[in-house]
Amino acid sequence: MVTFLEELNGTLRGLLESRDDVVLFGEDLLDPYGGAFKVTQGLQRSFPQRVLTTPISEAALVGLANGMALRGLRPVVEIMFGDFLTLCVDQLVNHAAKFRGMYAGRVAVPVVVRTPMGGGRGYGPTHSQTLEKLLIGVPHLDVVAPSLFGGPAQPLLRAVAGDRPTLFVEHKLLYPAVLYAAGAGALHVEEVSDDGYRVALVRNYASGTPDVTLITYGGVSRMLEVALTTLAGEEIRVLACVPERLSPLPRQALAAAVLESGRAVVAEEGTLSAGWGAEVAAAMQEAAWGALRKPIRRVAARDTIVPASRTLEAAVLPGPDDLVNAVVEILE
């Protein structure tokens, strides 16, 4: 059994071993600390010239990475907490995502910005947010969020090998979680491809058609086994659709999943208003309007800050019960 963190660490090590153009840097990456969540532990000892610790300046980190990428390197930047992305938005939106278009495709900016996102650990309002929605929809910027279904290795390799800047979102609670192995549990998992990134199709039934399609990503994937098993006990067939890449949106794969059931629930940990789920719902309304039996339902965090109190945090963030209730309600 392999955890999300172990696969991520091993993939970074493999990239450093196989590619001389990969440089990994961020705050507090030096061993034995190995980063705030230990994702890079052991790498600096093995690659002291290409695994670098930096001062606390997120804007400078991404600006440096942009320059490295323009000169032919493949920089991987770790931002200690996803909340701090707000400090480097200028470098991502106005520089990394713009250069290829501004220079008529003659340059590439293969920057990968990795960051832990999300709540569930009682870290409080400025260390528990889910902020990727702020960067979803930025032209020429990929937003990728691996899940327990498929793991982080393939999407990270794809992001590093590509020519587009990528925001690579890693939910904190996935790090210690064991990756879901097809055939090892009660769920049935298959994959479809979208421009090199995968979309996991997770079913709690072996045959037939789904009653509801549940679309989600990243950290919410840790809730799916409990939620889908609970719903299977109520004889409710659910097809969960879990894309690796959030933006650009894999519209065709998502629409095909929605058309199977005619009912859709979209779930995310970010706040409800103007979220990723709103974009998915709008896209599915266009793609499956004639087939929809009910209005699309959304599950998300409350539109407020994330409290430090574990009890209050649980009340603000969505959980497995929220997924179950939304699926049941759309069938009523």
C-alpha positions as a Markdown table, in Angstrom:
| # | Residue | x | y | z |
|---|---|---|---|---|
| 1 | Met | 0.0 | 0.0 | 0.0 |
| 2 | Val | 1.4 | 3.4 | -1.0 |
| 3 | Thr | 0.3 | 6.7 | 0.5 |
| 4 | Phe | -0.3 | 9.9 | -1.5 |
| 5 | Leu | 2.8 | 11.5 | 0.1 |
| 6 | Glu | 5.1 | 8.5 | -0.6 |
| 7 | Glu | 4.1 | 8.4 | -4.3 |
| 8 | Leu | 4.6 | 12.2 | -4.5 |
| 9 | Asn | 8.1 | 12.0 | -2.9 |
| 10 | Gly | 9.1 | 9.1 | -5.1 |
| 11 | Thr | 7.9 | 10.9 | -8.2 |
| 12 | Leu | 9.9 | 14.0 | -7.4 |
| 13 | Arg | 13.0 | 11.8 | -6.7 |
| 14 | Gly | 12.5 | 10.1 | -10.1 |
| 15 | Leu | 12.2 | 13.4 | -11.9 |
| 16 | Leu | 15.5 | 14.6 | -10.3 |
| 17 | Glu | 17.2 | 11.4 | -11.2 |
| 18 | Ser | 16.0 | 11.2 | -14.8 |
| 19 | Arg | 16.1 | 14.9 | -15.8 |
| 20 | Asp | 19.0 | 17.3 | -15.3 |
| 21 | Asp | 16.7 | 20.2 | -16.1 |
| 22 | Val | 14.5 | 19.8 | -13.1 |
| 23 | Val | 15.1 | 22.1 | -10.1 |
| 24 | Leu | 13.0 | 21.9 | -6.9 |
| 25 | Phe | 12.9 | 24.8 | -4.5 |
| 26 | Gly | 10.8 | 26.4 | -1.8 |
| 27 | Glu | 10.8 | 27.4 | 1.9 |
| 28 | Asp | 12.4 | 25.0 | 4.5 |
| 29 | Leu | 13.1 | 22.2 | 2.1 |
| 30 | Leu | 16.5 | 21.4 | 3.6 |
| 31 | Asp | 16.9 | 18.0 | 5.2 |
| 32 | Pro | 16.2 | 16.7 | 7.7 |
| 33 | Tyr | 13.1 | 19.0 | 7.8 |
| 34 | Gly | 12.1 | 18.3 | 4.2 |
| 35 | Gly | 9.3 | 20.9 | 4.0 |
| 36 | Ala | 6.3 | 21.6 | 6.1 |
| 37 | Phe | 4.5 | 18.4 | 5.1 |
| 38 | Lys | 7.7 | 16.3 | 4.5 |
| 39 | Val | 6.9 | 15.9 | 0.8 |
| 40 | Thr | 10.6 | 16.6 | -0.2 |
| 41 | Gln | 12.2 | 14.8 | 2.7 |
| 42 | Gly | 15.5 | 13.1 | 1.7 |
| 43 | Leu | 15.7 | 14.9 | -1.7 |
| 44 | Gln | 18.1 | 17.7 | -0.7 |
| 45 | Arg | 20.7 | 15.2 | 0.6 |
| 46 | Ser | 20.6 | 13.4 | -2.7 |
| 47 | Phe | 20.5 | 16.4 | -5.0 |
| 48 | Pro | 22.1 | 19.3 | -3.0 |
| 49 | Gln | 22.6 | 21.5 | -6.1 |
| 50 | Arg | 19.0 | 21.1 | -7.4 |
| 51 | Val | 16.9 | 21.0 | -4.2 |
| 52 | Leu | 17.2 | 24.5 | -2.7 |
| 53 | Thr | 15.7 | 26.2 | 0.3 |
| 54 | Thr | 14.7 | 29.8 | -0.2 |
| 55 | Pro | 13.8 | 33.0 | 1.7 |
| 56 | Ile | 10.2 | 33.7 | 2.5 |
| 57 | Ser | 9.0 | 35.5 | -0.6 |
| 58 | Glu | 6.4 | 33.6 | -2.7 |
| 59 | Ala | 6.4 | 36.3 | -5.4 |
| 60 | Ala | 10.2 | 36.0 | -5.8 |
| 61 | Leu | 10.0 | 32.2 | -5.9 |
| 62 | Val | 7.6 | 32.1 | -8.8 |
| 63 | Gly | 9.3 | 35.0 | -10.6 |
| 64 | Leu | 12.6 | 33.1 | -10.3 |
| 65 | Ala | 10.9 | 30.0 | -11.6 |
| 66 | Asn | 9.5 | 31.9 | -14.6 |
| 67 | Gly | 13.0 | 33.1 | -15.5 |
| 68 | Met | 14.4 | 29.5 | -15.1 |
| 69 | Ala | 11.7 | 28.1 | -17.4 |
| 70 | Leu | 12.3 | 30.7 | -20.1 |
| 71 | Arg | 16.0 | 29.6 | -20.0 |
| 72 | Gly | 15.2 | 26.0 | -20.6 |
| 73 | Leu | 14.9 | 24.5 | -17.1 |
| 74 | Arg | 11.9 | 22.7 | -15.5 |
| 75 | Pro | 11.4 | 24.4 | -12.1 |
| 76 | Val | 9.1 | 22.9 | -9.5 |
| 77 | Val | 8.2 | 25.4 | -6.8 |
| 78 | Glu | 6.7 | 24.4 | -3.4 |
| 79 | Ile | 4.5 | 27.1 | -1.8 |
| 80 | Met | 4.3 | 26.1 | 1.9 |
| 81 | Phe | 0.6 | 26.7 | 2.2 |
| 82 | Gly | -1.9 | 27.2 | -0.6 |
| 83 | Asp | -3.2 | 30.3 | 1.3 |
| 84 | Phe | 0.1 | 32.0 | 0.3 |
| 85 | Leu | -0.7 | 31.8 | -3.4 |
| 86 | Thr | -2.2 | 35.2 | -3.1 |
| 87 | Leu | 1.3 | 36.5 | -2.8 |
| 88 | Cys | 2.4 | 35.2 | -6.2 |
| 89 | Val | -0.7 | 35.6 | -8.3 |
| 90 | Asp | 0.9 | 38.4 | -10.3 |
| 91 | Gln | 3.8 | 36.2 | -11.4 |
| 92 | Leu | 1.3 | 33.4 | -12.4 |
| 93 | Val | -1.4 | 35.4 | -14.0 |
| 94 | Asn | 0.5 | 38.3 | -15.6 |
| 95 | His | 3.7 | 36.6 | -16.4 |
| 96 | Ala | 3.8 | 32.8 | -16.5 |
| 97 | Ala | 0.4 | 32.4 | -18.2 |
| 98 | Lys | 1.0 | 35.3 | -20.7 |
| 99 | Phe | 4.5 | 34.9 | -22.1 |
| 100 | Arg | 3.8 | 32.2 | -24.6 |
| 101 | Gly | 0.9 | 34.1 | -26.2 |
| 102 | Met | 2.8 | 37.5 | -26.0 |
| 103 | Tyr | 5.7 | 36.0 | -27.9 |
| 104 | Ala | 3.7 | 34.1 | -30.5 |
| 105 | Gly | 4.5 | 30.7 | -29.2 |
| 106 | Arg | 8.3 | 31.1 | -29.4 |
| 107 | Val | 8.8 | 30.6 | -25.7 |
| 108 | Ala | 7.5 | 28.1 | -23.1 |
| 109 | Val | 7.0 | 28.5 | -19.4 |
| 110 | Pro | 6.9 | 25.0 | -17.9 |
| 111 | Val | 6.7 | 26.1 | -14.3 |
| 112 | Val | 5.0 | 23.8 | -11.8 |
| 113 | Val | 3.8 | 25.4 | -8.6 |
| 114 | Arg | 3.0 | 22.7 | -6.0 |
| 115 | Thr | 1.1 | 23.6 | -2.9 |
| 116 | Pro | -0.9 | 22.0 | 0.0 |
| 117 | Met | -4.5 | 23.2 | 0.1 |
| 118 | Gly | -7.6 | 22.7 | 2.2 |
| 119 | Gly | -8.7 | 22.3 | 5.8 |
| 120 | Gly | -9.4 | 19.5 | 8.2 |
| 121 | Arg | -6.4 | 20.0 | 10.5 |
| 122 | Gly | -7.5 | 22.9 | 12.6 |
| 123 | Tyr | -4.9 | 25.3 | 11.2 |
| 124 | Gly | -7.3 | 28.3 | 11.2 |
| 125 | Pro | -8.5 | 30.9 | 8.7 |
| 126 | Thr | -5.2 | 31.7 | 6.9 |
| 127 | His | -3.8 | 28.1 | 6.6 |
| 128 | Ser | -6.9 | 26.1 | 5.7 |
| 129 | Gln | -8.4 | 27.7 | 2.7 |
| 130 | Thr | -9.2 | 26.1 | -0.7 |
| 131 | Leu | -8.2 | 28.9 | -3.1 |
| 132 | Glu | -7.6 | 27.2 | -6.4 |
| 133 | Lys | -10.9 | 28.8 | -7.7 |
| 134 | Leu | -9.1 | 32.1 | -7.8 |
| 135 | Leu | -6.9 | 30.8 | -10.6 |
| 136 | Ile | -9.4 | 28.6 | -12.5 |
| 137 | Gly | -10.2 | 30.0 | -15.9 |
| 138 | Val | -7.0 | 31.9 | -16.3 |
| 139 | Pro | -6.1 | 31.3 | -20.0 |
| 140 | His | -3.0 | 29.2 | -20.6 |
| 141 | Leu | -2.7 | 28.2 | -16.9 |
| 142 | Asp | -3.4 | 24.6 | -16.0 |
| 143 | Val | -4.9 | 23.9 | -12.6 |
| 144 | Val | -4.4 | 20.2 | -11.6 |
| 145 | Ala | -5.5 | 18.5 | -8.4 |
| 146 | Pro | -4.7 | 14.8 | -8.1 |
| 147 | Ser | -6.9 | 12.5 | -6.0 |
| 148 | Leu | -6.7 | 9.1 | -4.3 |
| 149 | Phe | -8.1 | 7.6 | -7.5 |
| 150 | Gly | -5.0 | 7.6 | -9.7 |
| 151 | Gly | -2.6 | 9.4 | -7.4 |
| 152 | Pro | -0.2 | 12.2 | -8.0 |
| 153 | Ala | 2.6 | 10.6 | -10.0 |
| 154 | Gln | 1.1 | 10.7 | -13.5 |
| 155 | Pro | -0.3 | 14.3 | -13.4 |
| 156 | Leu | 3.0 | 15.5 | -11.9 |
| 157 | Leu | 5.0 | 13.9 | -14.6 |
| 158 | Arg | 2.6 | 15.3 | -17.2 |
| 159 | Ala | 2.9 | 18.8 | -15.8 |
| 160 | Val | 6.7 | 18.8 | -15.6 |
| 161 | Ala | 7.0 | 17.5 | -19.2 |
| 162 | Gly | 4.5 | 20.0 | -20.6 |
| 163 | Asp | 5.0 | 23.5 | -21.9 |
| 164 | Arg | 2.3 | 25.3 | -19.9 |
| 165 | Pro | 2.5 | 26.7 | -16.4 |
| 166 | Thr | 0.7 | 24.5 | -13.9 |
| 167 | Leu | -0.8 | 25.0 | -10.4 |
| 168 | Phe | -0.5 | 21.6 | -8.8 |
| 169 | Val | -2.9 | 21.4 | -5.8 |
| 170 | Glu | -2.3 | 18.8 | -3.1 |
| 171 | His | -4.9 | 18.5 | -0.3 |
| 172 | Lys | -3.3 | 18.2 | 3.1 |
| 173 | Leu | -5.5 | 15.3 | 4.2 |
| 174 | Leu | -4.5 | 13.2 | 1.2 |
| 175 | Tyr | -0.8 | 13.1 | 2.2 |
| 176 | Pro | -1.2 | 10.2 | 4.8 |
| 177 | Ala | -4.0 | 8.5 | 2.9 |
| 178 | Val | -3.5 | 5.3 | 1.0 |
| 179 | Leu | -4.1 | 5.5 | -2.7 |
| 180 | Tyr | -7.2 | 3.6 | -3.8 |
| 181 | Ala | -6.2 | 0.4 | -5.6 |
| 182 | Ala | -8.6 | -0.8 | -8.3 |
| 183 | Gly | -10.0 | -4.2 | -7.3 |
| 184 | Ala | -8.9 | -3.8 | -3.6 |
| 185 | Gly | -12.2 | -2.2 | -2.4 |
| 186 | Ala | -15.9 | -2.2 | -3.0 |
| 187 | Leu | -15.8 | 0.5 | -5.7 |
| 188 | His | -15.4 | -0.1 | -9.4 |
| 189 | Val | -12.8 | 2.3 | -11.0 |
| 190 | Glu | -11.9 | 3.0 | -14.6 |
| 191 | Glu | -10.3 | 5.9 | -16.3 |
| 192 | Val | -10.8 | 8.0 | -19.4 |
| 193 | Ser | -8.2 | 10.5 | -20.8 |
| 194 | Asp | -8.6 | 14.2 | -21.5 |
| 195 | Asp | -5.6 | 15.8 | -23.2 |
| 196 | Gly | -3.1 | 13.6 | -21.3 |
| 197 | Tyr | -4.8 | 14.0 | -17.9 |
| 198 | Arg | -7.1 | 11.3 | -16.5 |
| 199 | Val | -10.7 | 11.4 | -15.3 |
| 200 | Ala | -11.5 | 8.6 | -12.9 |
| 201 | Leu | -14.9 | 7.1 | -13.1 |
| 202 | Val | -15.8 | 5.5 | -9.8 |
| 203 | Arg | -19.0 | 3.4 | -9.4 |
| 204 | Asn | -20.6 | 1.8 | -6.4 |
| 205 | Tyr | -22.3 | -0.8 | -8.6 |
| 206 | Ala | -21.1 | -3.5 | -10.9 |
| 207 | Ser | -23.7 | -3.2 | -13.8 |
| 208 | Gly | -26.6 | -1.1 | -14.9 |
| 209 | Thr | -26.9 | 2.7 | -15.2 |
| 210 | Pro | -26.3 | 5.2 | -12.4 |
| 211 | Asp | -29.1 | 7.0 | -10.6 |
| 212 | Val | -26.9 | 10.1 | -9.9 |
| 213 | Thr | -23.6 | 11.4 | -11.2 |
| 214 | Leu | -21.3 | 13.0 | -8.6 |
| 215 | Ile | -18.6 | 15.3 | -9.9 |
| 216 | Thr | -15.7 | 16.2 | -7.6 |
| 217 | Tyr | -12.0 | 16.4 | -7.3 |
| 218 | Gly | -8.8 | 16.4 | -5.1 |
| 219 | Gly | -9.4 | 16.3 | -1.4 |
| 220 | Val | -13.1 | 15.3 | -1.6 |
| 221 | Ser | -11.9 | 12.0 | -3.1 |
| 222 | Arg | -11.1 | 10.8 | 0.4 |
| 223 | Met | -14.8 | 10.9 | 1.3 |
| 224 | Leu | -16.0 | 8.9 | -1.7 |
| 225 | Glu | -15.5 | 5.4 | -0.4 |
| 226 | Val | -17.6 | 6.1 | 2.7 |
| 227 | Ala | -20.2 | 8.1 | 0.9 |
| 228 | Leu | -20.6 | 5.7 | -2.0 |
| 229 | Thr | -20.7 | 2.6 | 0.2 |
| 230 | Thr | -23.4 | 4.2 | 2.3 |
| 231 | Leu | -25.4 | 5.0 | -0.8 |
| 232 | Ala | -24.9 | 1.5 | -2.1 |
| 233 | Gly | -26.5 | 0.2 | 1.1 |
| 234 | Glu | -29.6 | 2.3 | 0.2 |
| 235 | Glu | -29.5 | 0.7 | -3.3 |
| 236 | Ile | -28.6 | 4.1 | -4.9 |
| 237 | Arg | -26.2 | 3.7 | -7.8 |
| 238 | Val | -23.7 | 6.5 | -8.1 |
| 239 | Leu | -21.1 | 7.3 | -10.7 |
| 240 | Ala | -18.5 | 9.6 | -9.3 |
| 241 | Cys | -16.5 | 11.5 | -11.9 |
| 242 | Val | -13.1 | 12.7 | -10.6 |
| 243 | Pro | -10.9 | 14.7 | -13.0 |
| 244 | Glu | -7.2 | 15.4 | -12.4 |
| 245 | Arg | -7.3 | 18.7 | -14.3 |
| 246 | Leu | -9.7 | 21.3 | -13.1 |
| 247 | Ser | -8.9 | 24.0 | -15.7 |
| 248 | Pro | -9.2 | 23.7 | -18.6 |
| 249 | Leu | -12.4 | 21.7 | -17.7 |
| 250 | Pro | -12.7 | 18.2 | -19.2 |
| 251 | Arg | -16.2 | 19.1 | -20.5 |
| 252 | Gln | -16.7 | 16.1 | -22.8 |
| 253 | Ala | -15.9 | 13.5 | -20.1 |
| 254 | Leu | -18.0 | 15.2 | -17.5 |
| 255 | Ala | -20.9 | 15.6 | -19.8 |
| 256 | Ala | -20.8 | 11.9 | -20.8 |
| 257 | Ala | -21.0 | 11.0 | -17.1 |
| 258 | Val | -23.9 | 13.3 | -16.5 |
| 259 | Leu | -25.8 | 12.0 | -19.5 |
| 260 | Glu | -25.6 | 8.5 | -18.0 |
| 261 | Ser | -27.9 | 9.4 | -15.1 |
| 262 | Gly | -29.6 | 12.7 | -16.0 |
| 263 | Arg | -28.9 | 14.0 | -12.4 |
| 264 | Ala | -25.7 | 15.7 | -11.2 |
| 265 | Val | -24.2 | 16.7 | -7.9 |
| 266 | Val | -21.1 | 18.8 | -7.9 |
| 267 | Ala | -18.9 | 18.8 | -4.8 |
| 268 | Glu | -15.8 | 20.8 | -3.7 |
| 269 | Glu | -14.2 | 22.0 | -0.5 |
| 270 | Gly | -13.9 | 25.6 | -1.6 |
| 271 | Thr | -16.5 | 28.1 | -0.7 |
| 272 | Leu | -19.8 | 27.9 | -2.6 |
| 273 | Ser | -20.1 | 31.3 | -4.3 |
| 274 | Ala | -18.3 | 31.6 | -7.7 |
| 275 | Gly | -16.6 | 28.3 | -7.2 |
| 276 | Trp | -15.4 | 25.5 | -9.5 |
| 277 | Gly | -18.7 | 23.8 | -9.1 |
| 278 | Ala | -20.5 | 26.8 | -10.6 |
| 279 | Glu | -18.5 | 26.5 | -13.7 |
| 280 | Val | -19.1 | 22.8 | -13.9 |
| 281 | Ala | -22.8 | 23.3 | -13.4 |
| 282 | Ala | -23.0 | 25.9 | -16.2 |
| 283 | Ala | -21.0 | 23.7 | -18.5 |
| 284 | Met | -23.3 | 20.7 | -17.8 |
| 285 | Gln | -26.4 | 22.8 | -18.3 |
| 286 | Glu | -25.2 | 23.5 | -21.8 |
| 287 | Ala | -24.1 | 20.0 | -22.5 |
| 288 | Ala | -26.9 | 18.0 | -21.0 |
| 289 | Trp | -29.9 | 20.4 | -20.8 |
| 290 | Gly | -32.4 | 18.1 | -22.5 |
| 291 | Ala | -31.3 | 15.1 | -20.4 |
| 292 | Leu | -31.3 | 16.7 | -16.9 |
| 293 | Arg | -34.2 | 15.4 | -14.8 |
| 294 | Lys | -33.5 | 17.8 | -11.9 |
| 295 | Pro | -31.5 | 21.0 | -11.3 |
| 296 | Ile | -27.9 | 20.4 | -10.6 |
| 297 | Arg | -27.1 | 20.4 | -6.9 |
| 298 | Arg | -23.9 | 21.8 | -5.3 |
| 299 | Val | -22.0 | 20.8 | -2.2 |
| 300 | Ala | -19.3 | 23.2 | -0.9 |
| 301 | Ala | -17.9 | 25.0 | 2.1 |
| 302 | Arg | -20.0 | 27.7 | 3.7 |
| 303 | Asp | -19.2 | 31.3 | 2.5 |
| 304 | Thr | -17.1 | 32.2 | 5.6 |
| 305 | Ile | -13.6 | 31.8 | 7.0 |
| 306 | Val | -12.3 | 28.4 | 8.1 |
| 307 | Pro | -12.4 | 28.4 | 12.0 |
| 308 | Ala | -9.5 | 27.0 | 14.0 |
| 309 | Ser | -11.9 | 25.1 | 16.3 |
| 310 | Arg | -12.2 | 21.5 | 15.0 |
| 311 | Thr | -15.9 | 21.5 | 15.8 |
| 312 | Leu | -16.6 | 24.7 | 14.0 |
| 313 | Glu | -14.3 | 23.8 | 11.1 |
| 314 | Ala | -16.3 | 20.6 | 10.6 |
| 315 | Ala | -19.5 | 22.7 | 10.5 |
| 316 | Val | -18.0 | 25.0 | 7.8 |
| 317 | Leu | -16.4 | 22.4 | 5.5 |
| 318 | Pro | -18.3 | 19.7 | 3.6 |
| 319 | Gly | -18.1 | 16.0 | 4.7 |
| 320 | Pro | -19.3 | 12.6 | 3.6 |
| 321 | Asp | -22.7 | 13.2 | 5.0 |
| 322 | Asp | -23.2 | 16.2 | 2.8 |
| 323 | Leu | -22.4 | 14.1 | -0.3 |
| 324 | Val | -24.9 | 11.5 | 0.8 |
| 325 | Asn | -27.6 | 14.0 | 1.6 |
| 326 | Ala | -27.2 | 15.8 | -1.7 |
| 327 | Val | -27.5 | 12.6 | -3.7 |
| 328 | Val | -30.6 | 11.5 | -1.7 |
| 329 | Glu | -32.2 | 14.9 | -2.1 |
| 330 | Ile | -31.8 | 15.0 | -5.9 |
| 331 | Leu | -33.6 | 11.7 | -6.1 |
| 332 | Glu | -36.6 | 12.9 | -4.1 |
